[in-house]
C-alpha cells in the first residue's frame, strides 16, 4: 500500500491537546489549559439559532456566508473600529482557524515563507506546514509586553518571505499592540512586500488600552484581518469566524472554502448574526470578569515570588518556571502528575517559552485560584529540592 502524506503525518501536534488527552484520565484535575469561556452562550444567541431552524435556515449558504451576517459584520466593524469595509470583503468560515487556513492557502505557495510569532499559537505552524510552506519564527519581547522585536524581524525576513502573521490581543501572551507597534509592522511589510495576516479573535477582551485594527493603517491592501465569535461570545462549539480582506483577495478566500467546507453552518451563522448585531453587554461583562481573575491570579503568584507576565488582553497568563527543577522534562506534565493542574506547556508556543507555562483565565474563579495555589505549592516544593541538592535542572 502506498504511503500516506509525509507532510501531513509529520505535523507537530499541539501540546495543549496532548495535555488534554493525558488529563482526561486523571480524576479531580483543575483544567487551566484550554482557552474556552466557562459560561454558556448567551440565551438571546441560542434563541436566534432555534428561530433560524424553525424558519428554514438549514440549507447551504454562499461560500462567503449569509449576506445578512456579512452586512451585520460590516456595520459592527464601522461602529467598533471606524473601519469601512463592504460586505463582499468579508468571508465567513467555520471558525477563525478555518478563515486563517483559507487565507494562508490563498496567499502562500508551497516553499514560501511565513513569519510567525515566538511565542505564538501552535496552529499557525501547523497550517503553514500542512501546505508545505515554511514557518519562520520572529521573537516577541516579554519585557516590553510581548511585542515584536523589529530588529529580529529584519534578521529573519528573506526574499522568499510572503507574509507575516501577527496576533493582538495575543495568545499565549496577552500582549496588545499599540499604534506605534502596528505602524512599524505595516512599514516593515511595505518595505519587504509582505502580506499581513492579523489574528484578532480576542479583539473584545482588552484590559488596558484599546484594540486597534491594522487594516485601519493599511493603504496598499496588504492586511487580512481574522475575527471570530468563539472567545467574545462564548461560542466555541458553534464554529463561526470570518476574514476581512481587500476586494481582490476576499473572493479567492471564499473560493478556497468550497473544497474545504463549502460554507459555514447556516444555523450557526444566524446565531452569530444575533451576537454581533445586538447589545455587546455580554462581551463587556466577561471582559471585566477576566480582568478580575487576572488580578487575583497575578497577586497570588506575585506573593509567592513567581514571575508572571500580566496580560493586557485575551484571557491567558504566562508564568515563568525557569527556576523549577524536576526529573520530568515536560514541566506541564510534571505539574499535572504532581499537583493535578492541567496547563499549556510553554514549548508548544515556541522555543522562547519552553521554561514557561500558560494558564487560562477563562476558568471559574474558585477553580482558577485553587489551580494557581497548587502551582505556587509545586514551585515552592521544587525550589526546595534545588536548595537541598535534589533533582537536576530539566532543561
Secondary structure, DSSP 8 states (H G I E B T S, - for coil): -----HHHHT----HHHHHHHHHTTSTT-EE-S----SS---HHHHHHHHHHHHTT--S---TT--HHHHHHHHHHHHHHH-----GGGEEEESSHHHHHHHHHHHH--TT-EEEEEES--HHHHHHHHHTT-EEEEEEEEGGGTSEE-HHHHHHH--TTEEEEEEESS-TTT-----HHHHHHHHHHHHHHT-EEEEE-TTTT-BSSS----GGGG-SSS-EEEEEESTTTTT-GGG--EEEE--HHHHHHHHHHHHHHTSS--HHHHHHHHHHHHS--HHHHHHHHHHHHHHHHHHHHHHHTT--EE--SBTTEEEEE-TT---S-S-HHHHHHHHH-EE-EEGGGG-GGGTTEEEEES-S-HHHHHHHHHHHHHHHHHHHHHHHTT-S----
